[in-house]
Amino acid sequence: MREVLNGVLYVLDTGCQWRALPKDPPPKSTVHDYLMLWVWDGTLERIHHALHLMSPELEGREASPNAGVIDSQRVKGAEKGGAHRPLGP
């Protein structure tokens, strides 16, 4: 199963065509069938979520951010807006 997962991750990461899948993983039809199954039953989404949570931890940060930042310059610019400005010279 690890080789199947490696094949799926390779295709998703590189965006390569199925026929360009390296010979190391199982046959492309097997890898494709598992990908379709995992998309259908939600396994791929769970794998993505688990990897997403692990990514910051591997970098020494918390899994979930505990603060957010709002750029006040962007907010002010949006309030001045162009939608209410008259058209024409």
PDB file of N, CA, C and O in Angstrom:
ATOM      1  N   MET A   1       0.823  -1.204   0.000  1.00  0.00           N
ATOM      2  CA  MET A   1       0.000   0.000   0.000  1.00  0.00           C
ATOM      3  C   MET A   1       0.865   1.265   0.000  1.00  0.00           C
ATOM      4  O   MET A   1       0.477   2.296  -0.551  1.00  0.00           O
ATOM      5  N   ARG A   2       2.042   1.168   0.627  1.00  0.00           N
ATOM      6  CA  ARG A   2       2.920   2.334   0.657  1.00  0.00           C
ATOM      7  C   ARG A   2       3.346   2.716  -0.759  1.00  0.00           C
ATOM      8  O   ARG A   2       3.437   3.902  -1.076  1.00  0.00           O
ATOM      9  N   GLU A   3       3.606   1.735  -1.607  1.00  0.00           N
ATOM     10  CA  GLU A   3       3.993   2.028  -2.981  1.00  0.00           C
ATOM     11  C   GLU A   3       2.840   2.633  -3.777  1.00  0.00           C
ATOM     12  O   GLU A   3       3.056   3.488  -4.636  1.00  0.00           O
ATOM     13  N   VAL A   4       1.617   2.192  -3.493  1.00  0.00           N
ATOM     14  CA  VAL A   4       0.440   2.783  -4.144  1.00  0.00           C
ATOM     15  C   VAL A   4       0.322   4.246  -3.736  1.00  0.00           C
ATOM     16  O   VAL A   4       0.123   5.121  -4.579  1.00  0.00           O
ATOM     17  N   LEU A   5       0.444   4.505  -2.434  1.00  0.00           N
ATOM     18  CA  LEU A   5       0.377   5.883  -1.938  1.00  0.00           C
ATOM     19  C   LEU A   5       1.487   6.733  -2.553  1.00  0.00           C
ATOM     20  O   LEU A   5       1.245   7.874  -2.947  1.00  0.00           O
ATOM     21  N   ASN A   6       2.691   6.191  -2.638  1.00  0.00           N
ATOM     22  CA  ASN A   6       3.790   6.928  -3.273  1.00  0.00           C
ATOM     23  C   ASN A   6       3.449   7.277  -4.721  1.00  0.00           C
ATOM     24  O   ASN A   6       3.735   8.385  -5.173  1.00  0.00           O
ATOM     25  N   GLY A   7       2.843   6.347  -5.446  1.00  0.00           N
ATOM     26  CA  GLY A   7       2.447   6.606  -6.823  1.00  0.00           C
ATOM     27  C   GLY A   7       1.395   7.694  -6.918  1.00  0.00           C
ATOM     28  O   GLY A   7       1.481   8.569  -7.779  1.00  0.00           O
ATOM     29  N   VAL A   8       0.399   7.647  -6.040  1.00  0.00           N
ATOM     30  CA  VAL A   8      -0.657   8.663  -6.022  1.00  0.00           C
ATOM     31  C   VAL A   8      -0.053  10.029  -5.708  1.00  0.00           C
ATOM     32  O   VAL A   8      -0.342  11.014  -6.388  1.00  0.00           O
ATOM     33  N   LEU A   9       0.790  10.083  -4.671  1.00  0.00           N
ATOM     34  CA  LEU A   9       1.400  11.358  -4.291  1.00  0.00           C
ATOM     35  C   LEU A   9       2.299  11.896  -5.396  1.00  0.00           C
ATOM     36  O   LEU A   9       2.370  13.109  -5.595  1.00  0.00           O
ATOM     37  N   TYR A  10       2.984  11.020  -6.115  1.00  0.00           N
ATOM     38  CA  TYR A  10       3.845  11.446  -7.215  1.00  0.00           C
ATOM     39  C   TYR A  10       3.019  12.133  -8.303  1.00  0.00           C
ATOM     40  O   TYR A  10       3.384  13.204  -8.787  1.00  0.00           O
ATOM     41  N   VAL A  11       1.916  11.511  -8.678  1.00  0.00           N
ATOM     42  CA  VAL A  11       1.063  12.076  -9.730  1.00  0.00           C
ATOM     43  C   VAL A  11       0.460  13.396  -9.263  1.00  0.00           C
ATOM     44  O   VAL A  11       0.423  14.358 -10.030  1.00  0.00           O
ATOM     45  N   LEU A  12      -0.015  13.458  -8.016  1.00  0.00           N
ATOM     46  CA  LEU A  12      -0.620  14.683  -7.509  1.00  0.00           C
ATOM     47  C   LEU A  12       0.415  15.795  -7.358  1.00  0.00           C
ATOM     48  O   LEU A  12       0.105  16.963  -7.596  1.00  0.00           O
ATOM     49  N   ASP A  13       1.625  15.451  -6.970  1.00  0.00           N
ATOM     50  CA  ASP A  13       2.667  16.453  -6.750  1.00  0.00           C
ATOM     51  C   ASP A  13       3.233  16.988  -8.062  1.00  0.00           C
ATOM     52  O   ASP A  13       3.431  18.195  -8.204  1.00  0.00           O
ATOM     53  N   THR A  14       3.490  16.114  -9.007  1.00  0.00           N
ATOM     54  CA  THR A  14       4.135  16.536 -10.255  1.00  0.00           C
ATOM     55  C   THR A  14       3.141  16.933 -11.335  1.00  0.00           C
ATOM     56  O   THR A  14       3.477  17.696 -12.241  1.00  0.00           O
ATOM     57  N   GLY A  15       1.922  16.421 -11.242  1.00  0.00           N
ATOM     58  CA  GLY A  15       0.945  16.692 -12.283  1.00  0.00           C
ATOM     59  C   GLY A  15       1.240  15.944 -13.571  1.00  0.00           C
ATOM     60  O   GLY A  15       0.725  16.284 -14.636  1.00  0.00           O
ATOM     61  N   CYS A  16       2.078  14.919 -13.459  1.00  0.00           N
ATOM     62  CA  CYS A  16       2.457  14.165 -14.659  1.00  0.00           C
ATOM     63  C   CYS A  16       1.267  13.363 -15.188  1.00  0.00           C
ATOM     64  O   CYS A  16       0.299  13.116 -14.468  1.00  0.00           O
ATOM     65  N   GLN A  17       1.355  12.972 -16.420  1.00  0.00           N
ATOM     66  CA  GLN A  17       0.329  12.116 -16.999  1.00  0.00           C
ATOM     67  C   GLN A  17       0.534  10.702 -16.482  1.00  0.00           C
ATOM     68  O   GLN A  17       1.642  10.327 -16.098  1.00  0.00           O
ATOM     69  N   TRP A  18      -0.526   9.929 -16.475  1.00  0.00           N
ATOM     70  CA  TRP A  18      -0.453   8.572 -15.935  1.00  0.00           C
ATOM     71  C   TRP A  18       0.586   7.731 -16.669  1.00  0.00           C
ATOM     72  O   TRP A  18       1.268   6.911 -16.054  1.00  0.00           O
ATOM     73  N   ARG A  19       0.711   7.928 -17.970  1.00  0.00           N
ATOM     74  CA  ARG A  19       1.668   7.119 -18.716  1.00  0.00           C
ATOM     75  C   ARG A  19       3.113   7.477 -18.369  1.00  0.00           C
ATOM     76  O   ARG A  19       4.031   6.721 -18.685  1.00  0.00           O
ATOM     77  N   ALA A  20       3.323   8.642 -17.712  1.00  0.00           N
ATOM     78  CA  ALA A  20       4.665   9.066 -17.322  1.00  0.00           C
ATOM     79  C   ALA A  20       5.017   8.633 -15.895  1.00  0.00           C
ATOM     80  O   ALA A  20       6.077   8.991 -15.382  1.00  0.00           O
ATOM     81  N   LEU A  21       4.137   7.871 -15.260  1.00  0.00           N
ATOM     82  CA  LEU A  21       4.395   7.390 -13.906  1.00  0.00           C
ATOM     83  C   LEU A  21       5.625   6.481 -13.925  1.00  0.00           C
ATOM     84  O   LEU A  21       5.701   5.575 -14.755  1.00  0.00           O
ATOM     85  N   PRO A  22       6.586   6.704 -13.029  1.00  0.00           N
ATOM     86  CA  PRO A  22       7.784   5.856 -13.005  1.00  0.00           C
ATOM     87  C   PRO A  22       7.429   4.381 -12.827  1.00  0.00           C
ATOM     88  O   PRO A  22       6.328   4.043 -12.393  1.00  0.00           O
ATOM     89  N   LYS A  23       8.354   3.533 -13.159  1.00  0.00           N
ATOM     90  CA  LYS A  23       8.116   2.083 -13.095  1.00  0.00           C
ATOM     91  C   LYS A  23       8.182   1.542 -11.668  1.00  0.00           C
ATOM     92  O   LYS A  23       7.768   0.407 -11.435  1.00  0.00           O
ATOM     93  N   ASP A  24       8.688   2.319 -10.703  1.00  0.00           N
ATOM     94  CA  ASP A  24       8.828   1.836  -9.327  1.00  0.00           C
ATOM     95  C   ASP A  24       7.497   1.479  -8.662  1.00  0.00           C
ATOM     96  O   ASP A  24       7.387   0.411  -8.060  1.00  0.00           O
ATOM     97  N   PRO A  25       6.471   2.357  -8.757  1.00  0.00           N
ATOM     98  CA  PRO A  25       5.208   2.005  -8.098  1.00  0.00           C
ATOM     99  C   PRO A  25       4.508   0.854  -8.818  1.00  0.00           C
ATOM    100  O   PRO A  25       4.950   0.416  -9.881  1.00  0.00           O
ATOM    101  N   PRO A  26       3.424   0.374  -8.236  1.00  0.00           N
ATOM    102  CA  PRO A  26       2.622  -0.657  -8.919  1.00  0.00           C
ATOM    103  C   PRO A  26       2.115  -0.134 -10.266  1.00  0.00           C
ATOM    104  O   PRO A  26       2.293   1.045 -10.573  1.00  0.00           O
ATOM    105  N   PRO A  27       1.491  -0.987 -11.064  1.00  0.00           N
ATOM    106  CA  PRO A  27       0.989  -0.551 -12.378  1.00  0.00           C
ATOM    107  C   PRO A  27       0.097   0.684 -12.260  1.00  0.00           C
ATOM    108  O   PRO A  27      -0.613   0.864 -11.271  1.00  0.00           O
ATOM    109  N   LYS A  28       0.149   1.529 -13.290  1.00  0.00           N
ATOM    110  CA  LYS A  28      -0.609   2.782 -13.244  1.00  0.00           C
ATOM    111  C   LYS A  28      -2.103   2.552 -13.074  1.00  0.00           C
ATOM    112  O   LYS A  28      -2.789   3.374 -12.468  1.00  0.00           O
ATOM    113  N   SER A  29      -2.612   1.448 -13.597  1.00  0.00           N
ATOM    114  CA  SER A  29      -4.044   1.174 -13.433  1.00  0.00           C
ATOM    115  C   SER A  29      -4.383   0.919 -11.961  1.00  0.00           C
ATOM    116  O   SER A  29      -5.452   1.315 -11.499  1.00  0.00           O
ATOM    117  N   THR A  30      -3.491   0.270 -11.230  1.00  0.00           N
ATOM    118  CA  THR A  30      -3.709   0.017  -9.807  1.00  0.00           C
ATOM    119  C   THR A  30      -3.670   1.330  -9.030  1.00  0.00           C
ATOM    120  O   THR A  30      -4.532   1.594  -8.191  1.00  0.00           O
ATOM    121  N   VAL A  31      -2.655   2.151  -9.320  1.00  0.00           N
ATOM    122  CA  VAL A  31      -2.525   3.441  -8.636  1.00  0.00           C
ATOM    123  C   VAL A  31      -3.748   4.309  -8.934  1.00  0.00           C
ATOM    124  O   VAL A  31      -4.295   4.940  -8.029  1.00  0.00           O
ATOM    125  N   HIS A  32      -4.176   4.343 -10.185  1.00  0.00           N
ATOM    126  CA  HIS A  32      -5.349   5.139 -10.574  1.00  0.00           C
ATOM    127  C   HIS A  32      -6.611   4.642  -9.871  1.00  0.00           C
ATOM    128  O   HIS A  32      -7.399   5.443  -9.370  1.00  0.00           O
ATOM    129  N   ASP A  33      -6.803   3.327  -9.835  1.00  0.00           N
ATOM    130  CA  ASP A  33      -7.996   2.763  -9.189  1.00  0.00           C
ATOM    131  C   ASP A  33      -8.048   3.141  -7.710  1.00  0.00           C
ATOM    132  O   ASP A  33      -9.108   3.495  -7.193  1.00  0.00           O
ATOM    133  N   TYR A  34      -6.905   3.067  -7.030  1.00  0.00           N
ATOM    134  CA  TYR A  34      -6.880   3.452  -5.620  1.00  0.00           C
ATOM    135  C   TYR A  34      -7.136   4.946  -5.450  1.00  0.00           C
ATOM    136  O   TYR A  34      -7.839   5.347  -4.522  1.00  0.00           O
ATOM    137  N   LEU A  35      -6.582   5.767  -6.323  1.00  0.00           N
ATOM    138  CA  LEU A  35      -6.830   7.203  -6.238  1.00  0.00           C
ATOM    139  C   LEU A  35      -8.326   7.485  -6.361  1.00  0.00           C
ATOM    140  O   LEU A  35      -8.880   8.253  -5.574  1.00  0.00           O
ATOM    141  N   MET A  36      -8.970   6.876  -7.333  1.00  0.00           N
ATOM    142  CA  MET A  36     -10.408   7.097  -7.518  1.00  0.00           C
ATOM    143  C   MET A  36     -11.204   6.609  -6.305  1.00  0.00           C
ATOM    144  O   MET A  36     -12.151   7.269  -5.877  1.00  0.00           O
ATOM    145  N   LEU A  37     -10.821   5.456  -5.753  1.00  0.00           N
ATOM    146  CA  LEU A  37     -11.481   4.932  -4.555  1.00  0.00           C
ATOM    147  C   LEU A  37     -11.298   5.890  -3.385  1.00  0.00           C
ATOM    148  O   LEU A  37     -12.249   6.186  -2.662  1.00  0.00           O
ATOM    149  N   TRP A  38     -10.061   6.376  -3.200  1.00  0.00           N
ATOM    150  CA  TRP A  38      -9.771   7.253  -2.066  1.00  0.00           C
ATOM    151  C   TRP A  38     -10.444   8.611  -2.207  1.00  0.00           C
ATOM    152  O   TRP A  38     -10.809   9.223  -1.203  1.00  0.00           O
ATOM    153  N   VAL A  39     -10.615   9.091  -3.431  1.00  0.00           N
ATOM    154  CA  VAL A  39     -11.370  10.326  -3.636  1.00  0.00           C
ATOM    155  C   VAL A  39     -12.830  10.079  -3.277  1.00  0.00           C
ATOM    156  O   VAL A  39     -13.452  10.897  -2.599  1.00  0.00           O
ATOM    157  N   TRP A  40     -13.374   8.963  -3.727  1.00  0.00           N
ATOM    158  CA  TRP A  40     -14.782   8.639  -3.516  1.00  0.00           C
ATOM    159  C   TRP A  40     -15.114   8.444  -2.035  1.00  0.00           C
ATOM    160  O   TRP A  40     -16.132   8.944  -1.557  1.00  0.00           O
ATOM    161  N   ASP A  41     -14.254   7.714  -1.302  1.00  0.00           N
ATOM    162  CA  ASP A  41     -14.599   7.408   0.089  1.00  0.00           C
ATOM    163  C   ASP A  41     -14.036   8.415   1.107  1.00  0.00           C
ATOM    164  O   ASP A  41     -14.202   8.235   2.313  1.00  0.00           O
ATOM    165  N   GLY A  42     -13.375   9.469   0.622  1.00  0.00           N
ATOM    166  CA  GLY A  42     -12.891  10.519   1.515  1.00  0.00           C
ATOM    167  C   GLY A  42     -11.507  10.285   2.096  1.00  0.00           C
ATOM    168  O   GLY A  42     -11.014  11.113   2.861  1.00  0.00           O
ATOM    169  N   THR A  43     -10.869   9.169   1.747  1.00  0.00           N
ATOM    170  CA  THR A  43      -9.539   8.871   2.277  1.00  0.00           C
ATOM    171  C   THR A  43      -8.530   9.920   1.836  1.00  0.00           C
ATOM    172  O   THR A  43      -7.698  10.345   2.639  1.00  0.00           O
ATOM    173  N   LEU A  44      -8.583  10.347   0.585  1.00  0.00           N
ATOM    174  CA  LEU A  44      -7.626  11.335   0.088  1.00  0.00           C
ATOM    175  C   LEU A  44      -7.761  12.651   0.861  1.00  0.00           C
ATOM    176  O   LEU A  44      -6.758  13.293   1.173  1.00  0.00           O
ATOM    177  N   GLU A  45      -8.982  13.049   1.165  1.00  0.00           N
ATOM    178  CA  GLU A  45      -9.193  14.279   1.938  1.00  0.00           C
ATOM    179  C   GLU A  45      -8.622  14.138   3.343  1.00  0.00           C
ATOM    180  O   GLU A  45      -8.037  15.084   3.872  1.00  0.00           O
ATOM    181  N   ARG A  46      -8.786  12.971   3.949  1.00  0.00           N
ATOM    182  CA  ARG A  46      -8.225  12.743   5.295  1.00  0.00           C
ATOM    183  C   ARG A  46      -6.704  12.744   5.262  1.00  0.00           C
ATOM    184  O   ARG A  46      -6.069  13.281   6.170  1.00  0.00           O
ATOM    185  N   ILE A  47      -6.107  12.150   4.227  1.00  0.00           N
ATOM    186  CA  ILE A  47      -4.652  12.168   4.079  1.00  0.00           C
ATOM    187  C   ILE A  47      -4.177  13.610   3.931  1.00  0.00           C
ATOM    188  O   ILE A  47      -3.214  14.019   4.579  1.00  0.00           O
ATOM    189  N   HIS A  48      -4.846  14.373   3.088  1.00  0.00           N
ATOM    190  CA  HIS A  48      -4.472  15.771   2.879  1.00  0.00           C
ATOM    191  C   HIS A  48      -4.558  16.549   4.189  1.00  0.00           C
ATOM    192  O   HIS A  48      -3.655  17.321   4.511  1.00  0.00           O
ATOM    193  N   HIS A  49      -5.624  16.354   4.938  1.00  0.00           N
ATOM    194  CA  HIS A  49      -5.812  17.067   6.201  1.00  0.00           C
ATOM    195  C   HIS A  49      -4.707  16.710   7.196  1.00  0.00           C
ATOM    196  O   HIS A  49      -4.167  17.588   7.869  1.00  0.00           O
ATOM    197  N   ALA A  50      -4.373  15.422   7.288  1.00  0.00           N
ATOM    198  CA  ALA A  50      -3.319  14.988   8.213  1.00  0.00           C
ATOM    199  C   ALA A  50      -1.973  15.581   7.818  1.00  0.00           C
ATOM    200  O   ALA A  50      -1.228  16.041   8.684  1.00  0.00           O
ATOM    201  N   LEU A  51      -1.647  15.580   6.524  1.00  0.00           N
ATOM    202  CA  LEU A  51      -0.386  16.160   6.065  1.00  0.00           C
ATOM    203  C   LEU A  51      -0.363  17.668   6.273  1.00  0.00           C
ATOM    204  O   LEU A  51       0.679  18.242   6.590  1.00  0.00           O
ATOM    205  N   HIS A  52      -1.507  18.301   6.095  1.00  0.00           N
ATOM    206  CA  HIS A  52      -1.614  19.748   6.293  1.00  0.00           C
ATOM    207  C   HIS A  52      -1.344  20.107   7.757  1.00  0.00           C
ATOM    208  O   HIS A  52      -0.681  21.104   8.041  1.00  0.00           O
ATOM    209  N   LEU A  53      -1.852  19.302   8.676  1.00  0.00           N
ATOM    210  CA  LEU A  53      -1.619  19.551  10.100  1.00  0.00           C
ATOM    211  C   LEU A  53      -0.174  19.263  10.491  1.00  0.00           C
ATOM    212  O   LEU A  53       0.375  19.933  11.366  1.00  0.00           O
ATOM    213  N   MET A  54       0.447  18.277   9.854  1.00  0.00           N
ATOM    214  CA  MET A  54       1.827  17.914  10.193  1.00  0.00           C
ATOM    215  C   MET A  54       2.840  18.931   9.673  1.00  0.00           C
ATOM    216  O   MET A  54       3.899  19.107  10.277  1.00  0.00           O
ATOM    217  N   SER A  55       2.536  19.590   8.582  1.00  0.00           N
ATOM    218  CA  SER A  55       3.496  20.473   7.928  1.00  0.00           C
ATOM    219  C   SER A  55       4.071  21.540   8.864  1.00  0.00           C
ATOM    220  O   SER A  55       5.294  21.637   8.962  1.00  0.00           O
ATOM    221  N   PRO A  56       3.258  22.346   9.557  1.00  0.00           N
ATOM    222  CA  PRO A  56       3.831  23.358  10.444  1.00  0.00           C
ATOM    223  C   PRO A  56       4.599  22.741  11.616  1.00  0.00           C
ATOM    224  O   PRO A  56       5.612  23.287  12.052  1.00  0.00           O
ATOM    225  N   GLU A  57       4.119  21.614  12.120  1.00  0.00           N
ATOM    226  CA  GLU A  57       4.789  20.976  13.250  1.00  0.00           C
ATOM    227  C   GLU A  57       6.194  20.528  12.872  1.00  0.00           C
ATOM    228  O   GLU A  57       7.110  20.596  13.692  1.00  0.00           O
ATOM    229  N   LEU A  58       6.370  20.075  11.642  1.00  0.00           N
ATOM    230  CA  LEU A  58       7.701  19.664  11.190  1.00  0.00           C
ATOM    231  C   LEU A  58       8.650  20.858  11.112  1.00  0.00           C
ATOM    232  O   LEU A  58       9.868  20.700  11.196  1.00  0.00           O
ATOM    233  N   GLU A  59       8.081  22.051  10.951  1.00  0.00           N
ATOM    234  CA  GLU A  59       8.882  23.268  10.900  1.00  0.00           C
ATOM    235  C   GLU A  59       9.029  23.905  12.280  1.00  0.00           C
ATOM    236  O   GLU A  59       9.593  24.992  12.409  1.00  0.00           O
ATOM    237  N   GLY A  60       8.521  23.226  13.313  1.00  0.00           N
ATOM    238  CA  GLY A  60       8.650  23.732  14.674  1.00  0.00           C
ATOM    239  C   GLY A  60       7.597  24.749  15.066  1.00  0.00           C
ATOM    240  O   GLY A  60       7.779  25.484  16.036  1.00  0.00           O
ATOM    241  N   ARG A  61       6.488  24.803  14.322  1.00  0.00           N
ATOM    242  CA  ARG A  61       5.403  25.726  14.664  1.00  0.00           C
ATOM    243  C   ARG A  61       4.200  24.934  15.130  1.00  0.00           C
ATOM    244  O   ARG A  61       4.172  23.709  15.010  1.00  0.00           O
ATOM    245  N   GLU A  62       3.192  25.637  15.668  1.00  0.00           N
ATOM    246  CA  GLU A  62       1.954  24.978  16.085  1.00  0.00           C
ATOM    247  C   GLU A  62       1.165  24.539  14.862  1.00  0.00           C
ATOM    248  O   GLU A  62       1.257  25.144  13.793  1.00  0.00           O
ATOM    249  N   ALA A  63       0.383  23.472  15.038  1.00  0.00           N
ATOM    250  CA  ALA A  63      -0.403  22.948  13.921  1.00  0.00           C
ATOM    251  C   ALA A  63      -1.467  23.936  13.473  1.00  0.00           C
ATOM    252  O   ALA A  63      -1.703  24.099  12.276  1.00  0.00           O
ATOM    253  N   SER A  64      -2.115  24.601  14.437  1.00  0.00           N
ATOM    254  CA  SER A  64      -3.159  25.563  14.110  1.00  0.00           C
ATOM    255  C   SER A  64      -2.718  26.947  14.543  1.00  0.00           C
ATOM    256  O   SER A  64      -2.256  27.122  15.671  1.00  0.00           O
ATOM    257  N   PRO A  65      -2.850  27.924  13.678  1.00  0.00           N
ATOM    258  CA  PRO A  65      -2.464  29.278  14.086  1.00  0.00           C
ATOM    259  C   PRO A  65      -3.386  29.782  15.183  1.00  0.00           C
ATOM    260  O   PRO A  65      -4.572  29.455  15.202  1.00  0.00           O
ATOM    261  N   ASN A  66      -2.840  30.580  16.100  1.00  0.00           N
ATOM    262  CA  ASN A  66      -3.660  31.105  17.187  1.00  0.00           C
ATOM    263  C   ASN A  66      -3.839  32.608  17.053  1.00  0.00           C
ATOM    264  O   ASN A  66      -4.362  33.241  17.970  1.00  0.00           O
ATOM    265  N   ALA A  67      -3.420  33.198  15.941  1.00  0.00           N
ATOM    266  CA  ALA A  67      -3.576  34.632  15.719  1.00  0.00           C
ATOM    267  C   ALA A  67      -3.709  34.893  14.225  1.00  0.00           C
ATOM    268  O   ALA A  67      -3.265  34.099  13.396  1.00  0.00           O
ATOM    269  N   GLY A  68      -4.318  36.003  13.906  1.00  0.00           N
ATOM    270  CA  GLY A  68      -4.447  36.410  12.514  1.00  0.00           C
ATOM    271  C   GLY A  68      -3.995  37.847  12.355  1.00  0.00           C
ATOM    272  O   GLY A  68      -3.915  38.591  13.332  1.00  0.00           O
ATOM    273  N   VAL A  69      -3.702  38.235  11.137  1.00  0.00           N
ATOM    274  CA  VAL A  69      -3.248  39.590  10.861  1.00  0.00           C
ATOM    275  C   VAL A  69      -4.104  40.167   9.751  1.00  0.00           C
ATOM    276  O   VAL A  69      -4.360  39.514   8.739  1.00  0.00           O
ATOM    277  N   ILE A  70      -4.544  41.400   9.955  1.00  0.00           N
ATOM    278  CA  ILE A  70      -5.297  42.108   8.926  1.00  0.00           C
ATOM    279  C   ILE A  70      -4.464  43.301   8.492  1.00  0.00           C
ATOM    280  O   ILE A  70      -3.989  44.067   9.331  1.00  0.00           O
ATOM    281  N   ASP A  71      -4.290  43.461   7.222  1.00  0.00           N
ATOM    282  CA  ASP A  71      -3.518  44.576   6.686  1.00  0.00           C
ATOM    283  C   ASP A  71      -4.442  45.783   6.597  1.00  0.00           C
ATOM    284  O   ASP A  71      -5.328  45.824   5.743  1.00  0.00           O
ATOM    285  N   SER A  72      -4.242  46.768   7.475  1.00  0.00           N
ATOM    286  CA  SER A  72      -5.144  47.916   7.531  1.00  0.00           C
ATOM    287  C   SER A  72      -5.071  48.762   6.259  1.00  0.00           C
ATOM    288  O   SER A  72      -6.048  49.429   5.919  1.00  0.00           O
ATOM    289  N   GLN A  73      -3.959  48.754   5.561  1.00  0.00           N
ATOM    290  CA  GLN A  73      -3.856  49.529   4.335  1.00  0.00           C
ATOM    291  C   GLN A  73      -4.825  49.008   3.283  1.00  0.00           C
ATOM    292  O   GLN A  73      -5.427  49.786   2.544  1.00  0.00           O
ATOM    293  N   ARG A  74      -4.968  47.724   3.220  1.00  0.00           N
ATOM    294  CA  ARG A  74      -5.895  47.146   2.241  1.00  0.00           C
ATOM    295  C   ARG A  74      -7.335  47.460   2.599  1.00  0.00           C
ATOM    296  O   ARG A  74      -8.149  47.722   1.713  1.00  0.00           O
ATOM    297  N   VAL A  75      -7.660  47.437   3.881  1.00  0.00           N
ATOM    298  CA  VAL A  75      -9.024  47.734   4.311  1.00  0.00           C
ATOM    299  C   VAL A  75      -9.365  49.173   3.965  1.00  0.00           C
ATOM    300  O   VAL A  75     -10.441  49.439   3.428  1.00  0.00           O
ATOM    301  N   LYS A  76      -8.462  50.113   4.264  1.00  0.00           N
ATOM    302  CA  LYS A  76      -8.717  51.517   3.959  1.00  0.00           C
ATOM    303  C   LYS A  76      -8.892  51.720   2.458  1.00  0.00           C
ATOM    304  O   LYS A  76      -9.774  52.466   2.032  1.00  0.00           O
ATOM    305  N   GLY A  77      -8.074  51.073   1.668  1.00  0.00           N
ATOM    306  CA  GLY A  77      -8.184  51.214   0.221  1.00  0.00           C
ATOM    307  C   GLY A  77      -9.514  50.720  -0.296  1.00  0.00           C
ATOM    308  O   GLY A  77     -10.092  51.308  -1.211  1.00  0.00           O
ATOM    309  N   ALA A  78     -10.002  49.639   0.288  1.00  0.00           N
ATOM    310  CA  ALA A  78     -11.274  49.077  -0.151  1.00  0.00           C
ATOM    311  C   ALA A  78     -12.428  49.985   0.243  1.00  0.00           C
ATOM    312  O   ALA A  78     -13.419  50.067  -0.483  1.00  0.00           O
ATOM    313  N   GLU A  79     -12.321  50.678   1.392  1.00  0.00           N
ATOM    314  CA  GLU A  79     -13.401  51.558   1.830  1.00  0.00           C
ATOM    315  C   GLU A  79     -13.550  52.772   0.917  1.00  0.00           C
ATOM    316  O   GLU A  79     -14.659  53.261   0.703  1.00  0.00           O
ATOM    317  N   LYS A  80     -12.439  53.250   0.385  1.00  0.00           N
ATOM    318  CA  LYS A  80     -12.500  54.400  -0.511  1.00  0.00           C
ATOM    319  C   LYS A  80     -13.149  54.009  -1.827  1.00  0.00           C
ATOM    320  O   LYS A  80     -13.774  54.837  -2.491  1.00  0.00           O
ATOM    321  N   GLY A  81     -13.000  52.759  -2.197  1.00  0.00           N
ATOM    322  CA  GLY A  81     -13.646  52.113  -3.326  1.00  0.00           C
ATOM    323  C   GLY A  81     -13.868  52.912  -4.586  1.00  0.00           C
ATOM    324  O   GLY A  81     -13.960  54.139  -4.554  1.00  0.00           O
ATOM    325  N   GLY A  82     -13.952  52.207  -5.692  1.00  0.00           N
ATOM    326  CA  GLY A  82     -14.177  52.855  -6.963  1.00  0.00           C
ATOM    327  C   GLY A  82     -15.595  52.697  -7.456  1.00  0.00           C
ATOM    328  O   GLY A  82     -15.966  53.288  -8.470  1.00  0.00           O
ATOM    329  N   ALA A  83     -16.400  51.910  -6.759  1.00  0.00           N
ATOM    330  CA  ALA A  83     -17.757  51.629  -7.230  1.00  0.00           C
ATOM    331  C   ALA A  83     -18.643  52.863  -7.163  1.00  0.00           C
ATOM    332  O   ALA A  83     -19.576  52.992  -7.956  1.00  0.00           O
ATOM    333  N   HIS A  84     -18.367  53.786  -6.219  1.00  0.00           N
ATOM    334  CA  HIS A  84     -19.218  54.959  -6.049  1.00  0.00           C
ATOM    335  C   HIS A  84     -18.668  56.183  -6.769  1.00  0.00           C
ATOM    336  O   HIS A  84     -19.244  57.269  -6.711  1.00  0.00           O
ATOM    337  N   ARG A  85     -17.561  55.989  -7.437  1.00  0.00           N
ATOM    338  CA  ARG A  85     -16.941  57.103  -8.158  1.00  0.00           C
ATOM    339  C   ARG A  85     -17.694  57.323  -9.479  1.00  0.00           C
ATOM    340  O   ARG A  85     -18.005  56.356 -10.175  1.00  0.00           O
ATOM    341  N   PRO A  86     -17.982  58.556  -9.825  1.00  0.00           N
ATOM    342  CA  PRO A  86     -18.702  58.802 -11.101  1.00  0.00           C
ATOM    343  C   PRO A  86     -17.821  58.435 -12.285  1.00  0.00           C
ATOM    344  O   PRO A  86     -16.598  58.562 -12.240  1.00  0.00           O
ATOM    345  N   LEU A  87     -18.468  57.983 -13.331  1.00  0.00           N
ATOM    346  CA  LEU A  87     -17.772  57.637 -14.565  1.00  0.00           C
ATOM    347  C   LEU A  87     -17.678  58.870 -15.442  1.00  0.00           C
ATOM    348  O   LEU A  87     -18.505  59.777 -15.349  1.00  0.00           O
ATOM    349  N   GLY A  88     -16.687  58.895 -16.275  1.00  0.00           N
ATOM    350  CA  GLY A  88     -16.578  60.006 -17.227  1.00  0.00           C
ATOM    351  C   GLY A  88     -15.465  60.963 -16.852  1.00  0.00           C
ATOM    352  O   GLY A  88     -14.815  60.783 -15.823  1.00  0.00           O
ATOM    353  N   PRO A  89     -15.235  61.979 -17.671  1.00  0.00           N
ATOM    354  CA  PRO A  89     -14.131  62.921 -17.436  1.00  0.00           C
ATOM    355  C   PRO A  89     -14.371  63.876 -16.302  1.00  0.00           C
ATOM    356  O   PRO A  89     -13.518  64.714 -16.009  1.00  0.00           O
TER     357      PRO A  89
END
